[in-house]
Amino acid sequence: MAEINPSLEIWKATIDVQKHFNELSLRVRSIAVTVLGAFLAAAGYALKESKTVDFLGQQVSLTGTILLGALVCWAAFFVMDRLWYHRLLRAAVSHGRKVEEGLQAIPNVGLTSTIDDASPLWGMRAGHRLSLFYGFIAVLLWLGAGTALRAGTPYYIIGDILLLVALALEFSARSDANRRRGFIRLGIVAAGVYFGWWALQGWYASYRLPGYLRLSQEATDKHDWDLSTLWVRYANDASADINESVVWGIAVPLGVVFFALIAGLLLYWIHRGFRPRR
């Protein structure tokens, strides 16, 4: 009776685990594409029929609402696929390489290493390409929903910042020190983009407003009511831009920080309640 090599049996079991997680990932992607197709079909019907829904007393596009729902669902599939099964698959592959290092004396035992070495394409590993696939569809859904809902500037600014954060997370270094330094720089850049935009909009609107008011007054003095109305409308738009800059550039961030601080303190207080007494 031939002697059984325990390491070879471990290698076979590891290959089976890799196949299992790979099949699960493919199944998740298949379901995700099917569900996305159903959302797009519903969005197309809503667009054709010009359907709207009531949201906080306002009529909003049903197409945009459906696309936002598709985006949330697509993100859930991404979390399940990229951050769950793919990580388990990578762990199985890493373990398989270690097992194969101990089986170098056996010919042709190197499937895991061969596949892992062939995985990179254009400098990207399978995980990066997977994130690119999900991310490209997510950006299209985000833009489509914003267009259908006629979203304002905050919608797109927040989307740009989220995209920047996602890219930083995807390509961040594995070293804790490098990741910490990278996140600090990411926070600085994201804050600069966000607050810089609102500061620029507020400054430009403040710069235009006195001129519009002066031109409106000049048109009124000449009894040119049409031109006066036009300059008043421009002045109102500039005033609205200033108010929007104050709300989104100051009030909203302060509100988010305040509520985050309160929520953090409450969660910490609850967590302390579960700790054993000394």
C-alpha positions as CSV (number, residue, x, y, z in Angstrom):
1,M,0.0,0.0,0.0
2,A,1.4,3.4,-1.0
3,E,2.3,5.7,1.7
4,I,0.1,8.8,1.9
5,N,2.0,12.2,1.9
6,P,0.2,14.4,4.5
7,S,1.5,17.6,2.8
8,L,0.2,16.4,-0.6
9,E,-3.3,15.8,0.9
10,I,-3.2,19.3,2.5
11,W,-2.3,20.7,-0.9
12,K,-5.2,18.9,-2.6
13,A,-7.6,20.3,0.1
14,T,-6.2,23.8,-0.4
15,I,-6.8,23.6,-4.1
16,D,-10.4,22.5,-3.4
17,V,-10.9,25.5,-1.1
18,Q,-9.5,27.8,-3.7
19,K,-12.0,26.4,-6.3
20,H,-14.8,26.8,-3.8
21,F,-14.2,30.5,-3.1
22,N,-13.6,31.1,-6.8
23,E,-17.0,29.5,-7.7
24,L,-18.7,31.6,-5.0
25,S,-17.2,34.8,-6.3
26,L,-18.3,34.0,-9.9
27,R,-21.8,33.2,-8.6
28,V,-22.0,36.5,-6.8
29,R,-20.9,38.4,-9.9
30,S,-23.4,36.6,-12.0
31,I,-26.2,37.5,-9.6
32,A,-25.0,41.1,-9.4
33,V,-25.1,41.5,-13.2
34,T,-28.6,40.0,-13.3
35,V,-29.9,42.2,-10.6
36,L,-28.3,45.2,-12.2
37,G,-30.0,44.4,-15.5
38,A,-33.4,44.3,-13.7
39,F,-32.8,47.7,-12.1
40,L,-31.8,49.1,-15.5
41,A,-34.9,47.7,-17.1
42,A,-37.0,49.3,-14.4
43,A,-35.2,52.6,-14.8
44,G,-35.7,52.5,-18.6
45,Y,-39.4,52.0,-18.2
46,A,-39.7,54.8,-15.6
47,L,-37.7,57.1,-18.0
48,K,-40.0,56.2,-20.9
49,E,-43.1,56.9,-18.9
50,S,-41.7,60.0,-17.1
51,K,-42.6,58.6,-13.7
52,T,-42.1,60.7,-10.6
53,V,-42.4,59.9,-6.9
54,D,-43.1,62.2,-3.9
55,F,-40.1,62.8,-1.7
56,L,-40.4,65.3,1.2
57,G,-43.2,67.1,-0.6
58,Q,-41.3,67.4,-3.9
59,Q,-41.7,65.4,-7.1
60,V,-38.5,63.6,-8.0
61,S,-37.6,61.4,-10.9
62,L,-38.4,57.7,-10.4
63,T,-35.6,56.9,-12.8
64,G,-33.0,58.6,-10.6
65,T,-34.4,56.9,-7.5
66,I,-34.2,53.5,-9.1
67,L,-30.6,54.1,-10.2
68,L,-29.7,55.1,-6.7
69,G,-31.2,51.9,-5.5
70,A,-29.2,50.0,-8.1
71,L,-26.0,51.8,-6.9
72,V,-26.7,50.7,-3.3
73,C,-27.4,47.2,-4.3
74,W,-24.3,47.1,-6.6
75,A,-22.1,48.4,-3.7
76,A,-23.5,45.6,-1.5
77,F,-22.4,43.0,-4.1
78,F,-19.0,44.7,-4.2
79,V,-18.6,44.3,-0.5
80,M,-19.6,40.7,-0.6
81,D,-17.4,39.9,-3.6
82,R,-14.3,42.0,-3.2
83,L,-14.1,42.5,0.6
84,W,-15.4,39.1,1.6
85,Y,-15.0,36.1,-0.8
86,H,-12.0,37.6,-2.7
87,R,-10.1,38.1,0.6
88,L,-10.8,34.5,1.6
89,L,-9.6,33.4,-1.9
90,R,-6.4,35.4,-1.5
91,A,-5.8,33.8,1.9
92,A,-6.3,30.3,0.4
93,V,-3.9,31.2,-2.4
94,S,-1.3,32.5,0.0
95,H,-1.6,29.3,2.1
96,G,-1.4,27.2,-1.1
97,R,1.9,28.9,-2.0
98,K,3.3,28.0,1.4
99,V,2.2,24.4,1.0
100,E,3.8,24.2,-2.4
101,E,7.1,25.5,-1.0
102,G,7.3,22.4,1.1
103,L,6.5,20.1,-1.8
104,Q,9.2,21.3,-4.2
105,A,10.6,17.7,-4.3
106,I,7.4,16.5,-6.0
107,P,7.3,17.4,-9.7
108,N,4.5,19.5,-11.2
109,V,3.1,20.6,-7.8
110,G,2.9,24.4,-8.3
111,L,-0.6,25.2,-9.7
112,T,-1.2,27.9,-7.1
113,S,2.1,29.6,-7.7
114,T,1.7,29.5,-11.4
115,I,-1.8,31.0,-11.4
116,D,-0.9,33.6,-8.8
117,D,2.2,34.7,-10.9
118,A,0.1,34.9,-14.0
119,S,-2.6,36.9,-12.4
120,P,-1.2,40.5,-12.8
121,L,-2.3,42.3,-15.9
122,W,-1.0,45.8,-16.8
123,G,0.4,46.0,-13.3
124,M,-2.9,45.3,-11.7
125,R,-3.8,42.2,-9.7
126,A,-7.1,40.4,-9.9
127,G,-8.4,42.4,-6.9
128,H,-7.6,45.7,-8.5
129,R,-9.3,44.7,-11.8
130,L,-12.3,43.5,-9.8
131,S,-12.6,46.9,-8.1
132,L,-12.2,48.6,-11.4
133,F,-15.1,46.6,-12.8
134,Y,-17.4,47.4,-9.9
135,G,-16.2,51.0,-9.7
136,F,-16.7,51.8,-13.4
137,I,-20.4,50.6,-13.2
138,A,-20.9,52.5,-9.9
139,V,-19.6,55.8,-11.4
140,L,-22.0,55.4,-14.4
141,L,-24.9,54.7,-12.0
142,W,-23.9,57.7,-9.8
143,L,-23.8,60.0,-12.8
144,G,-27.0,58.6,-14.3
145,A,-28.9,59.1,-11.0
146,G,-27.5,62.6,-10.6
147,T,-28.6,63.6,-14.1
148,A,-32.1,62.1,-13.7
149,L,-32.6,63.7,-10.3
150,R,-31.1,67.0,-11.5
151,A,-28.8,66.9,-8.5
152,G,-26.9,70.0,-7.4
153,T,-23.2,70.6,-6.9
154,P,-23.0,68.9,-3.4
155,Y,-24.0,65.6,-5.0
156,Y,-21.1,65.6,-7.4
157,I,-18.6,67.0,-4.9
158,I,-19.4,64.3,-2.4
159,G,-19.2,61.7,-5.2
160,D,-15.7,62.9,-6.2
161,I,-14.5,62.7,-2.7
162,L,-15.9,59.2,-2.2
163,L,-14.2,58.2,-5.5
164,L,-10.9,59.7,-4.3
165,V,-11.2,57.8,-0.9
166,A,-12.0,54.5,-2.7
167,L,-9.0,54.9,-5.0
168,A,-6.7,55.6,-2.0
169,L,-8.0,52.6,-0.2
170,E,-7.6,50.3,-3.2
171,F,-4.0,51.3,-3.9
172,S,-2.8,52.0,-0.4
173,A,0.4,50.4,0.8
174,R,0.3,47.5,3.2
175,S,2.6,49.0,5.7
176,D,0.7,50.5,8.6
177,A,3.1,53.5,8.7
178,N,2.7,54.2,5.0
179,R,-1.1,53.7,5.2
180,R,-1.4,56.2,8.1
181,R,0.7,58.8,6.2
182,G,-1.3,58.2,3.1
183,F,-4.6,58.6,4.8
184,I,-3.4,61.9,6.4
185,R,-2.5,63.2,3.0
186,L,-5.8,61.9,1.6
187,G,-7.7,63.8,4.3
188,I,-5.8,67.0,3.5
189,V,-6.5,66.6,-0.3
190,A,-10.2,65.7,0.2
191,A,-10.7,68.6,2.7
192,G,-8.9,71.0,0.3
193,V,-11.2,69.9,-2.6
194,Y,-14.4,70.2,-0.6
195,F,-13.8,73.4,1.3
196,G,-11.9,74.9,-1.6
197,W,-14.8,74.5,-3.9
198,W,-17.3,76.1,-1.5
199,A,-14.9,78.9,-0.7
200,L,-14.3,79.6,-4.4
201,Q,-18.0,79.6,-5.1
202,G,-18.8,81.9,-2.2
203,W,-16.0,84.3,-3.1
204,Y,-17.0,84.5,-6.8
205,A,-20.7,85.0,-5.9
206,S,-19.8,87.7,-3.4
207,Y,-17.7,89.4,-6.1
208,R,-20.5,89.3,-8.6
209,L,-23.4,90.4,-6.3
210,P,-22.5,94.1,-5.8
211,G,-22.1,94.5,-9.6
212,Y,-25.5,92.9,-10.3
213,L,-27.2,95.2,-7.7
214,R,-25.5,98.3,-9.2
215,L,-26.6,97.3,-12.7
216,S,-30.1,96.6,-11.5
217,Q,-30.3,100.0,-9.9
218,E,-29.0,101.7,-13.0
219,A,-31.6,99.9,-15.1
220,T,-34.3,100.9,-12.7
221,D,-33.2,104.6,-12.8
222,K,-33.6,104.4,-16.6
223,H,-37.0,102.7,-16.3
224,D,-35.7,99.7,-18.2
225,W,-37.8,97.1,-16.2
226,D,-36.9,94.1,-18.3
227,L,-33.1,94.7,-17.8
228,S,-33.7,95.5,-14.2
229,T,-35.5,92.2,-13.7
230,L,-32.7,90.3,-15.4
231,W,-30.0,91.8,-13.1
232,V,-32.2,91.2,-10.1
233,R,-32.5,87.5,-11.1
234,Y,-28.7,87.3,-11.5
235,A,-28.3,88.9,-8.0
236,N,-30.7,86.4,-6.5
237,D,-28.7,83.6,-8.1
238,A,-25.5,85.0,-6.6
239,S,-27.1,85.4,-3.2
240,A,-28.3,81.8,-3.4
241,D,-24.8,80.6,-4.2
242,I,-23.4,82.5,-1.2
243,N,-26.0,80.9,1.1
244,E,-25.3,77.4,-0.4
245,S,-21.6,78.0,0.2
246,V,-22.2,78.9,3.8
247,V,-24.5,76.0,4.4
248,W,-22.4,73.3,2.7
249,G,-19.0,74.8,3.5
250,I,-19.6,75.6,7.2
251,A,-22.9,74.6,8.6
252,V,-23.0,71.0,7.3
253,P,-19.4,70.1,8.2
254,L,-19.9,71.5,11.7
255,G,-23.1,69.6,12.1
256,V,-21.6,66.4,10.9
257,V,-18.6,66.8,13.3
258,F,-20.9,67.6,16.2
259,F,-23.3,64.7,15.7
260,A,-20.3,62.3,15.0
261,L,-18.7,63.5,18.3
262,I,-22.0,62.9,20.2
263,A,-22.5,59.5,18.6
264,G,-18.9,58.5,19.3
265,L,-19.2,59.5,23.0
266,L,-22.5,57.6,23.4
267,L,-21.0,54.5,21.7
268,Y,-17.9,54.7,23.9
269,W,-20.1,55.1,27.0
270,I,-22.1,52.0,26.0
271,H,-18.9,50.1,25.3
272,R,-17.5,51.0,28.7
273,G,-20.7,49.6,30.2
274,F,-20.0,46.1,28.8
275,R,-16.4,46.0,30.2
276,P,-15.9,44.0,33.4
277,R,-15.4,45.9,36.6
278,R,-11.9,45.8,38.1
